[in-house]
Amino acid sequence: MNNYKRDGFTVAGTDIDEVKRKNAESGMSYNEIKALLAKTNGQDTAIYSDTAAPKIITENKHNM
C-alpha cells in the first residue's frame, strides 16, 4: 500500500515537506550523537546537554 499522495501529504494528512523541514531544524540526530560520543569518548560534550548534573547527583544521593 502506498502511504503517500502525489500532493506531498500522507494518507493521514501529514505534510511531508513540513516534517522534513522540522527534522532538519531539530539539531543532531540520534545516530549523529552516537558517532560524536564514540569519536570523543564523551569528552567535552556537555555543551550538547541541558541536564543539570549537580542536581541529578544530589537527587541520586538522596535516593540511595
HELIX and SHEET records of a PDB file:
HELIX    1   1 ILE A   16  GLU A   25  1                                  10    
HELIX    2   2 TYR A   30  THR A   40  1                                  11    
HELIX    3   3 ALA A   46  TYR A   48  5                                   3    
HELIX    4   4 ALA A   53  HIS A   62  1                                  10    
END                                                                             
